[in-house]
Amino acid sequence: MRFDNKIVVVTGAGSGIGEATARRFSADGATVLLVARSEEKLSKVAASLPSDRTEWISADLSTEEGARALAAKAQAMGGADVLVNNAGIAVGGTIEEVSVEDWNKQIQTNLTGYFLVTKFFWDQLKAKKGNVVMTSSVSGLGGDWEMFAYNASKGGITNMVRALALDGAKLGIRVNAVNPALTKSDMTKDMLDDAALMAKFRERQPLEAPADPSGVADAIAFLASPDARLITGVNLPVDGGVMASNGQPPQ
Ligand SMILES: NC(=O)c1ccc[n+]([C@@H]2O[C@H](COP(=O)([O-])OP(=O)(O)OC[C@H]3O[C@@H](n4cnc5c(N)ncnc54)[C@H](O)[C@@H]3O)[C@@H](O)[C@H]2O)c1
């Protein structure tokens, strides 16, 4: 119960990595505040967790209004000890295919959204000497084919985490990221059904492809815990070994 009496906010908690993360912190004793866009999914996840330690709110975190509403709710609960910025979308396509509107949506959700939420939680985190864990991606550490907009958003998070860690250190706030590779979630469900594609992923993701989201959640909980008290500004690949490769194909 290492998060007993701690308030942990998980964005994008309606499914996938966020849902697994909320479950993990809750199992470790935390009071969790879940947020995502879809009330339907979120209310189901919340209903399966202890009612006296679970709150939820639906909000669009790509907007200032949504991010402020979430921070206000957390403040009313006593202020966040841990903020998990995880909500995200993935826009695929080449530069010829991706519209200006889709580019803006990608950056607004994945990068500006993380900025807005972190900004409006900063005072709470200062008060609690808390920490932030962001779900970035291996797509923030290297390029993917036909995913440049997603790569740009996650690459932004990679360096935002480092710089915020420097600013946060003097305030007692740690800031880290996890960088998962292919993980089972609503975002990837179309890919998971493609057997040929999964075979290609298994060639490049040596330990577990596709990964179970609980493995990512466990790494997030570690970074948020006192065991990681000396760790800040880190982008931790939670990728089954993808980033261990120099990119040459297996023989
Ligand atoms: N699944 C993977 O293979 C994988 C790999 C690396 C990184 N990631 C990252 O993990 C994070 C979680 O994704 P997932 O795979 O669990 O997908 P998912 O689709 O299951 O979950 C995404 C969550 O984000 C929420 N969300 C999206 N836009 C939002 C907004 N504007 N406001 C509020 N909530 C919003 C959704 O409601 C949902 O709850 C994302 O940041 C994603 O980029 C996923």
The ligand as a Gaussian input file, in Angstrom:
#p B3LYP/6-31G(d) Opt

LIG

0 1
 N       -0.972000       1.589000     -26.993000
 C        0.269000       1.789000     -27.411000
 O        0.833000       0.985000     -28.157000
 C        1.028000       2.994000     -26.923000
 C        2.419000       2.999000     -27.066000
 C        3.136000       4.118000     -26.610000
 C        2.486000       5.179000     -26.029000
 N        1.118000       5.146000     -25.918000
 C        0.474000       6.304000     -25.290000
 O       -0.235000       5.852000     -24.162000
 C       -1.261000       6.812000     -23.842000
 C       -2.542000       6.038000     -23.587000
 O       -2.976000       5.448000     -24.802000
 P       -3.645000       4.008000     -24.901000
 O       -2.820000       3.219000     -25.834000
 O       -3.934000       3.467000     -23.560000
 O       -4.971000       4.389000     -25.724000
 P       -6.516000       4.450000     -25.358000
 O       -7.165000       4.970000     -26.592000
 O       -6.971000       3.163000     -24.789000
 O       -6.583000       5.543000     -24.202000
 C       -6.479000       6.920000     -24.468000
 C       -7.232000       7.678000     -23.397000
 O       -7.007000       9.077000     -23.577000
 C       -8.233000       9.757000     -23.471000
 N       -8.183000      11.015000     -24.238000
 C       -7.795000      11.202000     -25.524000
 N       -7.922000      12.505000     -25.854000
 C       -8.367000      13.147000     -24.746000
 C       -8.704000      14.489000     -24.454000
 N       -8.618000      15.462000     -25.381000
 N       -9.149000      14.786000     -23.220000
 C       -9.270000      13.822000     -22.257000
 N       -8.963000      12.532000     -22.480000
 C       -8.537000      12.207000     -23.709000
 C       -9.262000       8.783000     -24.033000
 O      -10.572000       9.143000     -23.596000
 C       -8.751000       7.470000     -23.454000
 O       -9.229000       7.302000     -22.131000
 C       -1.311000       7.777000     -25.020000
 O       -0.631000       8.961000     -24.668000
 C       -0.550000       7.030000     -26.111000
 O        0.015000       7.900000     -27.055000
 C        0.387000       4.087000     -26.342000

